[in-house]
Amino acid sequence: METIEKKPISTHRDQKTGSFEHCPVQYASLGGVTTLVTAIECDNPIAEIHFIKGFKSSPLLYEDLMEDLMENNINIILVSLPNPLDEIDFFEDYEKIAKAVYLDGELDDITSGTLPLIAANHSTGGFLMTKLLMDEDKAERINQRYTGAIFASPFYGSAYHRNTILAPFTKLYSKIFSRHAVGTTWLERQFTRAAAPLQSEDYLKSMANHRQALYMDGPTSELVRDIHAQGFPDILKDIKPTFLLGKKDKVSYNALSHSVAKIMGATIKELNGGHSQIRKSEQGRNFLINYIKDLVNAPAAPTLSIQRPAPANDDHKDAPQKQNPPEIPAGPA
């Protein structure tokens, strides 16, 4: 990983208040794509998770998760997916980031020590990791690197756009525009400008989530079809993936998640929450922490050395340097 700003990206707590002094976010280049990375390194860590989060949600919203993990001596490296309004190739660049994190180890030199590694993700991050696990060689590499894998509300499609009268329109729109960044079509820009002065923030947030589902309907539908046709490599039984789902999730379609988890051989845990339990729910965060501790304390759990591979040859140019923004707005996810 090439960091754009050469400075430490770990953080610490204020001894008097017990809260973080700041959210340690900085730009970094992963797979040649500039994105935001947040790293927390504990004094006496027992494990480390590499977490690719959901579409467009700000890393500033994950402070409670980072705080709880730090209290339990678990390092975390949180990776953002760039806003599609930035000049990126919407899916190709997302896949480069997932490969850089889970396969090429571009984050492995951020922290020090020999720790069990856990692959973690949320929403679109789960979609990206699932795509990697479809390939036998990539699944083997992930199995070598990680002690376990947890999928928090992985996004394989939206019930709203699969089961309503809008479904045929969704499929056509996604087929035409899935390679465009969200918000870049002329019609969409006009609609957003017209709606913004009249609608509440909650409504615009909901609209943004539905737009995301429109753009992702094609890629997620294709992935689910491939999973049902091909299945997963046998090596996944060694990875022992776990799905954490919310019974009231209005973003991800839980029926699809159950279907994929069954084919993957994953354990499923459902909680009485929505799409962002890892971020918003103490119960969800506790489940993640206990999952990690169980892996670390299991008699058969191997202690994995963090491998330091040579930089991957992805034939990409270095991303242009950027300065940290003074404020990172919260996204809709």
Order of alpha helices (4+ residues) and beta strands (2+ residues): beta-beta-beta-beta-alpha-beta-alpha-beta-alpha-alpha-beta-alpha-alpha-alpha-alpha-beta-alpha-beta-alpha-alpha
